Amino acid sequence: MNRLYLFVPIVYAVLALSSPQGLAQSTKAKPVAQSTDKVDREYAMEATMLGYFSKDGARNPTLKANKGDRVRIVITNGEQMTHDISLEKLGLKSKSINDKGASTSITFTADKSDTYYCSVPGHRAAGMVGNFEVVEGSLTTATVAGQLPMKNGKPLNLNVETGTLADWTATGDAFTNPLIDQDPSPVHDKEMHIGFDGKYFLSSGGTVNYKQTGTLTSVPFTVTQPFAAFKVSGGALQDTRVELVQAGTDKVIFHSTGQGRATLQPVVVDLTPYQNQEIFIRIIDNETGISQIPYIANDKMAHINFDDFLFYPTRPVFDNELNQKDIIILPPLDPVLHAGLSGIEAAKVMTLPKGFKITLAAAEPDVVKPICFTTDPRGRLWVVEGHTYPVPAPEGQGRDRILILEDTNGDGTLDSRKVFAEGLNLVSGIEVGMGGVWLGAAPYLLFIPADFKNDKPSGPPQKMLDGWGTDDTHEVLNSLRWGPDGWLYGTHGVFTHSNVGKPGAPDAERTKLNAGVWRFHPTTQKFELFSEGTSNPWGLDFNDYGHAFVTACVIPHMYNMIQGGRYFRQAGKHFNPYTYDDIKTHADHVHWVGERGPHAGNFRSASAGGGHAHSGAMIYLGGDSWPKEYRNDIFMNNINGAKLNNDHPVRAGSGYMVTHKPDFLTMNDSWSQWLNMKYDPSGSVWAIDWYDKNQCHSPNPDVHNKTMGRIFKITHENDKWVQVDLAKASDMELVNYQLNPNEWYVRQARTLLQERGPNKKVHKALKEMLAKNPDPTRKLRALWALHVTKGLNEKELTDLLANENDYVRSWAIQLLAESKNVSPETLKRFADLAKNDNSPLVRLYLTSAMLRLEPAQRWDVMDALVQKSEDKDDHNLPLMVWYASEPLAAIDMKRALEMAQKSKMPKQLPYTIQRIGAIGTDDAKKLLKELNERVGKLDHSHENHEIQELIARVLEE
């Protein structure tokens, strides 16, 4: 993984591998590790995420056998990824293979036609599926003979069997020596099987001379037959292709690339509309395949292979025909203008919108490897230098340090530099407040008490929590940030497994997590998993309404994190086995192009945002100096694309739909690796840049440059530099800062009020703001400040359930359920809201609240929520309702089933059936059988038929 992916999961191969393992039939058994049965027919294929490939290049070929044949299908892994092969109707599945080159097989008797596929979740949908057919008679397909085009009564040299380029004209250098007469080819990798007929085939360079470019054009010739075919292989790239061109008009009437593999395959062309007209062949290779990213290998498939152009009187049939639907074309590599620049030069080459500028605020050697940062009440930057990453040091031997940096005169330069602490180990997150400095430093969450007057620690680091994993050191706890509710929030990656609790706590008092958002309360010292799932989020922020968003990698990148939500995971299973489905991305887009998945889109996706790797999250709420269209927009660094992406959330139902806006900034530098961004008291934005040519994480410390790092400042022409020190503000001044248009003041002031504790005057002023300010965001700020200063009792919060604004009602619900216990009166009010409130947002917060209460208390609320037909198509609610109601089946199966039968949620009844089936008792089985009988007496609708099928499957299990 590259450091550009410093916080992104492992990057697998981005290009299709080019070493197909052959499709072969035999009448003799071949020894395979998984089976030694004698077989009549054996098929061997290479397995990749793009499909199963035979030796002749066919993707997902139709496998054939006569009835009664003993058949073996062997697959060999073409990549480092988990694959298997299964038969759908027969219910047969091979062992799983993980390593490239590993093999597995299935052996069976051919009885009826079937479908073969990969059973790994998502792989079948990605294209790993084909047909197995039981046929009578011969298994081979015959086709009519083809004819070479003629000119002046002589066959043209379109199959280059003369051993020359007669009838062809070359430009550039790609076709200087294009004739190849060997297989393995001297210009292709040795394991590549070309599979050409005759003496020669054409290549624009193979994998040896792939950097060369040029064209090869045939003489014009007349179309004398309705069909033609030619063989092609090579890169599935826009600029490596074969064109058929109408002579005289230069109109391209057909074109085909390869499919990213070396084996020649026939392509069939219908030329009926062009009979008796002249055409010519143009073979194009304008793709150098040269990567401008230092650690990304050049694309050796940037070439084209060609052979055997022939006419046919009828449409020819080929078992290994290359169908256009099987070709997934990759766009060209993105141009990268610069690499390895000085800090000053790096700032100069960046591209920003009109009215903005960027300046270098600090660079090496003053700051090296800035891995995370925050700001304090004076607007100063607290920056962690990550010298220890990627390998944790032995206890007491860490090398990370915390710098305090300040611009003392407003010129954009961080001219004041202090070292706050040294000797820290694997720090990945920092936040300041509540009496000190909070650090994510796996395996610990640390607190360093601070003397902020002298900028020194006032005591040694305290281990607040331990048990954080270090399995993958770019996926540890990070993105620390104070939430509006006074908790310290952070994120955590999917490939690191943590079991978090207070030092010395037994397992029963710990929380397991491996992906999602967590929170820790600084005074009660309670720890919770706020929401689980996604991949490796390395960015977290809250919008004007206190709603959390994270930016993720590899999978779709944007998620509105809901308390108690369970989200799409890059890997692994949810801790609750009855989850059944999870909430998907809240974005209507991804930042990569193409259909080969996120890794294949890397360095080819500038048009979509740059690629799948993201770091940092800033929801801009920095005041009025920046144009209004940026407020509440989410900014994240696109590591592969070296761009600052800009996404725009729009309320949709209970949550948000997030759309893509034009990228805000382009770094134009492949070494640029911004890890986070934050706005300051002036509304300007600071960004830390790890700066390293190696973008991927690696556990090998030697692959990372440990001498560089930058901090940049983005300003708008309307920004005005200010000097502040909110720590010196009075309590009432801190209250008034809750009305400031710049959220920086709001958050800093709220944390200071929380630290100072309850104050009657503060509470009175905040309650007046809550009651009288017409702006719902200001009401929320007052509500949050009251909550963190313990200024509201249950009755006052309950009264807010009748507030005219649904944001206020929603947050009142969350705050009432904070302690995981509510009074009977409050619970009754919740039930009334579930029945009568017209806001899907309120209903969403009710589901989150129910997830915090004992299941026995949830019945009335859940009974109302499941019947809300207006929520059946909501992005979040059907699943959130299921998560909150699922435990009820274990309390009262019959009542849960009755509730599910009334439900308007699309999956409530099927999921409840599965959940009752999982209980597995005789009573559970009896209840499902009774349901089956009742459904059987109803109309024979598709829905009822599916329910009966599901019950049958559940009872079988």
N, C-alpha and C positions, 0 to 999 in steps of 0.2 A: 504494500500500500504506500502511496506516496504521501508526502507531507502536505501536499496540496489536498490530499485526503487525510491530513493529519487526524481528522476526526471522522473518517468515513470508513465503512466496512471494506473488507478485502476485495480487491479488484481482480476479477478473473480475466481470462483472455478476451480481448475486444474484437478479434477477427475470427471468422470460421477457420477451423483447422483444415489442412489440405492433404490429409493422408488417409483416404477412404480405405476401409478394410474389406472389401470385396463382397459381392453377392455371388455365391457359387452354389450350384446344385451338384449333388453327388449321390451315388447309389450305395456308397460305403460309409460306414460310421467313421467319424473322426474323433479322436480323444479330446474331450473337453472336461475341465476340472469339475464342472457341476453335474455331469452325467456321462455314463459310459454305455448307455443303452444303444443297441443297434438301431440304426435309422435308415429309412429309404431315401429321404431327402434332407439336405442340410442347407440352411441359408445363414450367411454371415454378413453382418452389417455393423457400421460404425454409428455410435450414438452420440449426438450432440443436441444442445437445446434447439438447434434449427431443424432437427428431424433425425430419422434413421437413414443412413446412406449405404447403398450397395457399391460393390467394386466398380460397376460400370457408371457410377455417378448418380443413379436415380435416387431421388429423395422420397422416402416412405414408399418404396416399390410395392406393388401388389405381389404378394407371395402366393404361389399356387402349388397344389398337390392333388393327386387323385384320392378318391375316397378310400379310406383304410390305410393310406400311407402312414408310416411312422416318421414324424417330422421333428427336426430340431432347429430352433432359431438361436443363433449365437450373436450376442452383441459385444463389441469392444468399445470401451469408453474413449472418445476422442478428445476429452477435455477433463479438467480437474473439477468434477461436479458429480452429484449423486444421480444415477440413472438406473432403471431396470427395464424389463420388458414383460408385459402382461397380455393375456388374452381375455377379452371382455366376457364373451358368452361362456367360455370354458371355466372362467374364474381362476386361471392359472397365472402365477406370478413368479418371476425369477428372483434370485437374491439381488440385493442392491450392490452396485459398484460405485466407488468414489474416485479412485485414482485413474489418471490417464493411462491407457494401455491395459487396464484390467478387463477381464471378460466374465460373462455369465450367460446362462442359456435356459431355455425351456424346451422340454421334449413332450410330444403329445401325439395322439392318433387323429388323423384328419377325418372328421365326421361330418362337419358342416362349416360353412363359411363363417368367418369371425372377424373381429377387429383387434389388431395389436396396438399397444400404446405404452407409454411410460406412466406409471402410477404415482410418481412423485408429484405432490400438489403443484398445479400450475403448468406442468410440463406438457400434458396433453393439449391444454388450451394454447400453449405456445407453438404447437405444431408437431409434436412427437406422437403421430398416430398414422396408421395405414391399414390396408385391407389384406386379409388372408382369404383366399378363395379355393373352394373344393370344386374341381372341374373334371369333366370326362375327356378322355383322350389325351392328345399332346398338350404339353405345357408351354410350348414355344409359339411365338407369333411370327407368321410369315408376312413379308411385304413385297411389293412389286419392285423390280429393279429400277434404279435411277439412271438418268442420262446426263452427260456433261453438256453444257450449253455449247452451241456451235457458232462459228463466225467464218464466213467465206468458205463454207463447206468443211471446216476443220474444227475438231474439239478444242475448246479453250483450256488453258493450263490452270484452271481454277482449283484443281486438287494438288497442284505443284508436283505432280509425279514426274515431270521432266527434270526435277532437281535444279530448276532455275526459277527466276522471277519473270519469265516470259509472260506477257499479257498483264503484268502488274507494274505499277509505278510507285516508288517509295519516296516519302519526304521525311525529314528528320533523321534520327539515328536509331529509332526503335526497330526498324526493319532492315538494317544494314546487312545482317546475317540471320535471316529469320527462319531458314529451313532447318528442321531438326529431323534426324533419321534414327533416333535411339529412344528406347523406353526401358529403363529410366533415362530421362533426358539429361544431357550435360549441363543445361541451364536451369533445370528445376531441382528442387530438393529431392534427394535420392528416394525417399519413401513415397513420392508422388507418382501415382499411376496415371499415365496419359491416355492409353487405350486407343491409339490411332490405327487406321488401316492403311495398307499400301506401304510405300517407302518413306514418305515425308509428311510432315505437318508444319504449319506456320506458327511462330510464336513471336510476340513483340519483345521478348526478353526473359521470360520465365522469372525465377526468383533470383537469378544472378544479375541480370541486366534490367531489372524492373524500373530503375531510375530513368531509363531512356524514354523518350517520347517520339511520336511521329505518326504517320498514316501510311497505309498501303491501299492503293486504289486500282481496281481492275479496269480493263477496257470495257466499253459498253457492249451489251449483247441483247438480243431479242428474246422476249419471254415467249417460249413455244409450248409450254405446258402449264396447266392451271395451278400446279403445286411445285414447291421447291423445298429442299431441306439442306442444311449445312450443320457441321459440328462446331461447337464452341465450348470454351472453358476459360477459366481465369477469374479476375476480380469482378465482384458484383458492385462495380463502381460506375458512376455516371460517365466518366471519361475513358473507360476501357470497354469498347463496344464494337459490334459489327452492324453496319447500316446497309440496307438496300435502297438505292437512290434512283429516282426517275431521271433518266438522261434528258438533257435540254432544260429542265426546270429546276434541277438540283433539289427536288422534293424528296425528303426521306419517307419512304413508304413502309419501312419496317426496320426495327433495330432490336438487338439483344445483347446483353452483357453475359458474362459467365455468372455462376452463382457462388463465387468465392471458393471454388474447388478446382483441382487440376484436371480431372478426368473429362475428356471430350464427350459431349452429349449432343444428339441431334435436335435441331430446332426446325419445326415445320412452319412454312409460310404459305398462305393462300394468295396466289398471284392472279386469280381469276380476273379481277378488274383491270389488270395490266397486260393481259395477253396481247401479243403482237406489238407491244411497245418496248422500247429499249430501256434497260436499267444497267446499273453497275454496282459493284460491291466496294464498300469503303470500310476498311478496318482501322479503327482509331485507338490510339493509346496516348492520351494527353495527361495521364496521371503519373506523376513521379513516385508517389508513395512515400515521399520524404516527410518524416515527422519533424516538426520544429520544437517538440517538447523533448528535452534531453533524455528522459528515462522511458519514453514511449518508443518502441521499436518501429522502424520503417515498415510500411505495408508491402510485403513481398508479393502479395497477390495483385499488385498494380501492374498487371500485364494481361494480354488477351491471346488465347490460342485458337486456331481456326483450321478447318480441313473440310474437304469433300462437299463442295456445292454441287447439287444435282437437281435436275428437273424430274417430276413424276406426273404421270397421266391421271392418277387418282391420289387421294390423300394417303401418304404412307403412314404406317403404324410402327412405332418403335417402343420396345419395353422400357427403355431408359430415356425417353423423350424429355427434354428440358422444357417444362411448362413455365410460361411467364409468371403464373401465380406463385411459383416456387422460388422466384428470384426476389430477394429482398435487397434492394439497391442501397448502398451506403453513399451518403453525400461525400464530397471531397473533404480532405483535412482542412480545418480552419487555419487561415494564415495567422501567424503570431509575429508581430512586428519587432519585438525586443525581448531580450533576456539578459540577466546579469548586470543590470544598471546600478549606478550609484543612487542613493536616496533622492538627491536633487534631480537627477535625470529621470528617475522613475516618476516623480511628480509631474515633470514637464510633459511627458508623453501621454498622460491620461486624458481621456475624453469625457467631458461633463456637459450637462445641459447649459443653455445660455443663462447667464446671471450667476453661475456658480464658479468657484475656483478651489483648487486643492493645493496645499502647501505641505512641505516636509517639516514636521514638528520635532522629530528626533530620529536618530539613526545610529547604527553601530559606529563606534564602540560604546556610545552612551546608553544604548538599550540593545540587548541581544536576546533573540528568541522570545519575544513577548507572546505568551501563551493565553493570558486572560487579563482582564482589567476591569476596574470600576471607577466611579467618581465619589468624592466625599462632599460634605456640606460646603466646602470652599470651592468646589468645582475642580479640584486637583485630581490627577489621574494616579490611581494605585495600580501598578503594573507588575505582574509576575513574570520573571524571566525563567523559562523552563529548561534549565541546564541539565536536569536529571533525565528527562524524557529521552528515549522511550523505555529505559530499563530502570525499575525502581532500585535505589541504592540500599545497601544494608542500613538497618535502623541507626540513625544518628549520623549518617554519612551523606545525606542529601546535599545537593548543590544549588537548589533553586533559591531565588531571593525576591524580595518585594521592594520595588522602587516607588517613591512618591515624586511625581513629576508635575511641574507647574509652569504655566506661562504667566510671568509676573508683569508684563507690560503690554500684552494684547497684540504682539506682532506675529502670533501664530507659532512661535518657537517655544518649546518647553525648556526654558533656560535655567530652571531650578531643579536640582536632582538630589534626592536623599535616599539612602538605603534604610528601610524600616526593619527588615529582618533577613537573615541569611541562614544557610544550612537546612533548608526545607527540602522535602522529598516528594517528587512527582506531583507537584501542585497543578491542578487543572481548572480550578475555579476560585474566584475571590469575590467577596462582598464586604462592605464596611458598614458598621452601625451597631446599635445596641451595646455600646461599650467596648467595641473592639473590632477585630478583623476575623472574618470567617473564611475558611479555606477548605476546598475539596482537595484532599491529598490522600488518595487511596493507599492503604486501607482505612483511612480516617476522614471524618469531618472534624476539623480543628477549629478552635476559637483561641485567638491571641488577644488577651486584654490589652488595651492601648491607652497610653497617655497622649492624647491628640494635641495637647498644648506643646509638647516637646517632640512629638512624632516618634515616640519610642514605645516598645512593648512595656507594659507595666507588670508583666508576669510571664511565665513560660507558656508555650502552647498547651491547650487543654484538649484532650480527646473526648469530644462530645459523643461521637458514634464511631464504631468500628465495624468490620465485616464487609467493607467495600472490596469487590474483587479487582484483581489486576490481570485477568486472563488476557485482555486485549487493551493495552495501555493507551489507545486513542479512543476508547469507549468508556472511560471511567466517569465518575460524577463530575459534572461541569455546569456551566451557564448559571451560576448562582445569581439569584435576584430576589429582592424583597417583593412579596406579593401584596396586593391591596389589603389583604386580611391580616397582615403582620407576620405571616409565616415566611421562612426562607425557602425558596423554591430552587430546584435544580433538575437537570436531566441526566440520563444514563443510557448507555448503549446496549445493544442486543446480544453481543458476543462476550460480554463480561457478566459473570454471575455473582451476585452479591447476596449476603445474608446479614442484614443491617440491624444493629441494636446498640444499646449502651455497652461500654466495655465490661466484659464479664457476664453479660446477660445470657441465659440459656436459649436454646433454639426456640422454645415456646414463646419467648418474648422478642423474637426477631422477625424481620420482614424480608422475604425473598423478593428480589427484583432483578430483571435483566433487560428491561427496555421501558422507557416511559419518563414520567415526571413525578418527582417526589417532593415532599416538603417537611420542614423541621421547625418547630416553634421555639423561639429563642428563650422564652421564660418558662413555659411548661415543660420544655424539652421532649415533647411528643414528636414521634416520627411517623409519617404515613406515605404510602404510595398514592399519589393523587390520581393518576391515570396511567394505564399500562399499554405498551405496544409501540409501534413504529420501528425504526431501525437504529440509527446512531444519531439522535438529535444533538446538535451542538449549537443550538440557538433557542432562546426562550424569551418572550416578552408578553406584556399585557396591553390591551387596547384601552380606549377611553372608558369602556364599560367594564373593565376588570376581567375580560375574557382572555384566557391564555392561548397562545399560538406557539408552535414549535416548527423549526425547519429540520428536515430529515434528509437522508442520503440514500442513494441506490433505488429505493422504492419512491413512488411519488412523494413530493417534498413538503407538503403543507397540511398541517393538522390543527384544528381548533380543539384544544385539550379540555375535555369536560370532566368534572370531578366524578370519578367512578367509571369513566369510559374505558373501553377496551378497543384497541386500534389495530389495524392491519400491521402484521409483523413481517419483517424481512426474513426471520428465521425463528425456529423454536415454537413451542406451544404456549397457549395461555395457561396461567396457573389454575384457573377454574376450568375443569374439563367439560363443563356444561355450557361453555360460551357459545359454541356452534358456529358463530359468525362474528365478525368484528366490523367496526366503523372504518370506512375507507377515506381516502384523501378528501379534503375540503376544497381542493383546487380543481378547476376545470381544464387543467393543462399540466404538462410536464416540461422540464427544461432541456430535454434531449429530443433528437429527431430520429426517424427511422423506426423500423419494426423489429429490430434485432435485440431490443432491450437496452437498458441504460448504459452498460459498459461499452457496447458497440457504438453508442452515440458520443462517447467522449472525444473531444477535440474535433468533432464534426458538427457541432450543434450551436454554433454562434447565432444562427437565425432564430433559435428557440430559447436562448438564454445561456447556453454554454455547456450544459451537461448535467449530470445527476448529483454531483458532489457540492454540498452547501455547508457553510459555516457562518455562525452568527445569526442573530435575529434582532432587528430594531424596528419597532413600530413607531414611526416618527410622530411625536407629540411635543415638538420643541418650540412651540409658540407661534407667533404671527409673522415672523420674518421670512420664513420659507413660504412659497406659494401654497395656497390652501389645498390644492389637489393632492399634496403629499401627506396631509394629516391623516393618521390612522392607516397609512399604507405600510406594508411590511417590506423591509429591505434585508437582503441576505447576500453574502458573498458566494458567487458561483466559482468554485475553486478551479475546475477544469477550464472554464471559459474566461477566467480573469475578468469577471464582470460583477457589478453590483446589481443584482436582480431587484425588480420592484413589482410586488404583487399587491392587488387591491381587493380587500374583503368587502363583500356586500351581504347584508342580512338576507337570509333565505330560510324561512320556516323557523325552526328552533335554533338555528345556528347561522352559518355563513357559507357562501360560495365565494371562492377566491379566484380572481381573474388575473391574467398577466398584463402588465403595462410595459411600455418600452424600458429596456434596461437603463438604469440611472447613470451608470458610470462604466467605462471600459478602461482597464488598466493597461492594455496593450503590452503586457510583460508576462511571459510564461513563468517567471519565478515568483510573481506576486501571490501571496497567500494570506489574505486578510482573514482573521479569525473572529473578530467581533467589532461592532460599531455602537457608539452611544452618543446621544446629544448632551449638551452642557447648558449652563445658565444663559448663554447668549443665543441658544438655538442652533449653534454650530455642531458639527458631528466629528468625533474623533474615531479613528480606526487603527487597530494594531495589525501589523503585517509580519508574519513569521519569516517570510522571504527566504526561499530555498528552492534550488532547481529541482529537488526531488519532491514531488507533490504527494506521493503515497506514504502512508504509514509503513514503517518497517521496524521489527524488533531489533534490528541491527543498528546500533548507534552510529556506526561509521558511514552510513549512507546519507546522514543529515549534516548539513553545514551548520556548525555551532557558533559561527562568528557574526551572523547578520541578524538584522531586525530593524523594523521601521515603525514609526507612528505618523499618521497623516491627519490633517485637519481639513474638513470640507466646510466652506462658508458660502453663504449667499450674500449678494451685494447689499441686502437689507440688514444683515446681522450686525449687531452692535456689541462689542466686547464689554463685559461687566466684571467687576470684582465683588464677590460676596463672601459672607461667612455666616451661614444660617445657624451655626452652633451658638452664635452670639445673639440671635433673635429672641425676643420675648415669646412667651407662650401665645399671646394674642396675635403677634406678628406671624407665628407659625400657623395659626388658624387662618389668618387672612391669605396666606400663601396657598391655601386650598382652592382659591379662586383664580390663581395665576394661569394664564393660557399656556405657559410652558410647564409640562408635566414634571420636569426635573425638580422644580421648586415644590410641587405637590408631594412627590415621593420622599424627597429629603426631609421636608417639614413633617410629614406624617411619621416617618421613622424616629425623628427627634421627639415628637410628642409621645410616641409609644415608649421611648426610653425614659422620658421624664415621668410618665405614669399618670394616674387619674388626677383631674383638676376640675373643680366644679365650674369655674368661670369658662374654661375651655369647653366643657360639655354644654353649657348654656348657649354659647355662641355657635357651636356646631349644630345644635338642635334647631336653632333659629334658621341656620343656613339650610338644613335639611327640609324644614317645613316651608320656607318661603322662597327659596331660589327656584326659578322656573326651569332652569336647565337641568335635565336629568343627570348629566355627568357631574354637575356640581353637587346635586343631592347625593350621588354615590360617593363623592369624595368626602362629604360630611359624614355619611354613614360609616365609611371605612375608618375614618379618623376616630369616630366615636367608639367603634368596635375595638380598635387596638388600644385605646385608652380606658377601656372598660366603662364606657359611658352609657350603655344601654342595658336595660333589663329585658326579661322575656316578654313582659306585657308590651313594652314600647316596640319591640321588634314585631310582635304579633299584630299590633295595630298597623304596622307598615304593610301587612298583607292586604290591606284595603287601599293602598296607595294607587293613584290613577296611573302611575307609570310602571310598566311591566319589568323594567330593569330594576327598579327599587323593590318591587314585590319579589323578584327572583332572588336578589341578594339577601333580602330578609329571610327567605327560606334557607339559604345556605348558612347564614350566621346562626339561625335558630338550631340548626342540626350540627353545629360545630362540635358540641360535646358528645355527640352520638346518643343523645337522650333528650326527648321533649316531653312536655306535660300532656296529659290526656286532652286538655283544652286546645293546645296547639295542634295536636294530631288531628283533632276534629276539624280545625280550620284548614289543615292541609287537605283533608278529604273533601271539604267544600270547594276548595280551589280546584282540585282534580276534576270535580264534576262541572264546575261553572265558569272557571276562568277561561277567557277567550285567547290567551296568549300561549303559543307553543313554547316560548322561552320559559314561561312559568312552569309549564308541564315538564319541561326538561329538568329544571332545577328540582322539581318534586321527585323525579326519579333518582337524581343524585342524592337527595336527602333520604329517600327510602333505603338506598344502599348503605347508609350509615346507621340505620336503626335495626333493631332486632327483627328478624323476619315476621314474627308473630304480630308485630305492630303495623305491618304493611298492607293488610288485606283490603281495607276500605279504599285506601288511596289507589292501590293497584287495580282493584276492580273497576274503578272509574276510568283510570288511564287507558286500560286495554280496550275500552269501548269508544275511544275517540277516533272516529272514522277519518276525521280531517288530518290525523297524523300518520295515516297508513303509508303515505309516500314520503314522509319526512326523512331527511338524511340521517338523523340521529335517533329519533324517538322509538321506532319499532325495536331496535336492538337495546337501547337503554331501558325500555320497559321490560324487555325480556331479562336483562341482567338483574333488575330489581325484583322481578317476580319469580325467577327460577328457584330460589331456596324454598318457596312456599310449597312446592311439591313434596318436599321431604317432611313437611309438617302435617299436611292434609292433602293426600293425593286426589281424593274425590273432589274436594272444593277447588283445588288448583285446576283440575280438568274441566269442571263446570265453568270456571272463570275463563279458561282458554276457549271454550266453545262459544262464549259470548263475544270473544275478542274480535276487534276489527283490524288488529295488527296482522300482517300477512303471514308471519311465521309462528305466531304464538301457540297455535294448536299443534302443529308438527313438532315444535321444540318441546312442548309439554309432554307429548307422547314419548319422545326420546328420553326426556328426563325421568318420567315414571318408569319407562323400561329399564333405565340404568339402576333404579332402586332394586329391581330384580326379585322381589319377594313374591310369594304366591298371591298375595293380595294385589300387588301391582299388576301381575299378569292377568288376574281375574278382571280387574278394572278395565284393562285394555281389550280383553276379549268381549266384555259387555259393550264397550264402545264400538267395536267392530260389528257386532250384531245390530246395534241401533243404526249405524251408518249404512249397513247392508239393506235395511228396510226403506232407506230414503231413495230419492231419485238417483239415477245412475249418471251423475254428473262427473266431469273430469276431476273436480276437486275431491269428491267423495271417493272416487276410485284411487286417487293418490293417497288419501288417508288410510284406506284399507291396505294398500301395498306397504305403506310405512309401518303400520301395526304388525303386519306379517313379518317384515324384516326385523323389527325390534324384538318380537317374540322369539324369532329364530336365534337371535344373538343371546 
